[in-house]
Amino acid sequence: MDEENSLSIQQRAELLKRLGSAGPEQTPDAKEALRILNSLQKNQPQTTRDGRVGIRNPTTRIFAGLTPRADGNEIMFSDLDRNMKRNPVPAKGVKLLGIRATINQLIDQIPTARNAPPGQSKTASMYNFAPIQDLDDVRKDFRRGTDVEGRANLNQRALAYKRFTKGAFEAFPDKSGEYVGYGERIDQTKFQPRDAKRRFGKYVNFDPTDVVRQLGEHAGRRAVAKTIGGIDKRLGMAIDGALMLDDFAAYLTGKSVSDRLGEYFQSLPPIESAHDLMINR
């Protein structure tokens, strides 16, 4: 495994927080992303004496827990303000990324089956979860008159878990109509969910730390359009990315890309006009 993939969510959050906090003025999204990255680094999963793992993040307003059982790890998530009730105003953008990152911090605590330490039980890498239907789902079931098999698409939490984990956390209704999901974590980015009959399915590639990278991209965005009037949007995005790269290079090597380019431009002949300036750039 390469060095990048070996970084934990907390390590990536700290690195990206440092990267995004320097440089030109930040956009509102960038400031919010930095606030979330700081919370991920500050509010890390805690393990109790009996092996349970919990994380509580007051910034993203999420609680997540992992409880080891004989048949695997029981996973649960809840909202600190609304518990299991659906938020009438769905989270989106950077806020949604923060929620997903907090949940993924907990998922990242599931041991892997491969390269397991000596003495790890066979069920330590397995997990199960039960996304709860809310009243809106139940009302839709009643209006449509669907049976248990037909309700598979009427659990919004189940759909969200499946979508945001690329299928690693997929749940199905059991005989009583309750949604349950099972699976196993094979390695850092490979999961094997089970189907409705609890048979193992195909491997799913899901990197729990990827959402932190997305937060880092938001944190690195600068309000460069304010300083370059009338600039082409694509060029602004390119400069935006260059500023991220610049900070990152300086953080890792002590000398930014701009520093090196500045030394190069100083060696060029004097520029006579604005037209010559654009040509040189």
Stockholm file with secondary structure:
# STOCKHOLM 1.0

chainA/1-281         MDEENSLSIQQRAELLKRLGSAGPEQTPDAKEALRILNSLQKNQPQTTRDGRVGIRNPTTRIFAGLTPRADGNEIMFSDLDRNMKRNPVPAKGVKLLGIRATINQLIDQIPTARNAPPGQSKTASMYNFAPIQDLDDVRKDFRRGTDVEGRANLNQRALAYKRFTKGAFEAFPDKSGEYVGYGERIDQTKFQPRDAKRRFGKYVNFDPTDVVRQLGEHAGRRAVAKTIGGIDKRLGMAIDGALMLDDFAAYLTGKSVSDRLGEYFQSLPPIESAHDLMINR
#=GR chainA/1-281 SS CCTTTTCCHHHHHHHHHHHHHSSSCBCHHHHHHHHHHHHHHHSCCEECTTSCEEEEETTTTEEEEEEEETTEEEEEEEETTTBTSCCSSCCCHHHHHHHHHHHHHHHTTSCCSTTCCTTCCTTTTEEEECCCCCHHHHHHHHHHTCCTGGGGGCCHHHHHHHHHTTTSSCEEECTTSCEEEEEEEEETTEEEEBCTTSCBCCCEECCTTHHHHHHHHHHTCBCGGGTSTTCCHHHHHHHHHHHHHHHHHHHHHSSCHHHHHHHHHHTSCCCCSHHHHHHHC
#=GC SS_cons         CCTTTTCCHHHHHHHHHHHHHSSSCBCHHHHHHHHHHHHHHHSCCEECTTSCEEEEETTTTEEEEEEEETTEEEEEEEETTTBTSCCSSCCCHHHHHHHHHHHHHHHTTSCCSTTCCTTCCTTTTEEEECCCCCHHHHHHHHHHTCCTGGGGGCCHHHHHHHHHTTTSSCEEECTTSCEEEEEEEEETTEEEEBCTTSCBCCCEECCTTHHHHHHHHHHTCBCGGGTSTTCCHHHHHHHHHHHHHHHHHHHHHSSCHHHHHHHHHHTSCCCCSHHHHHHHC
//
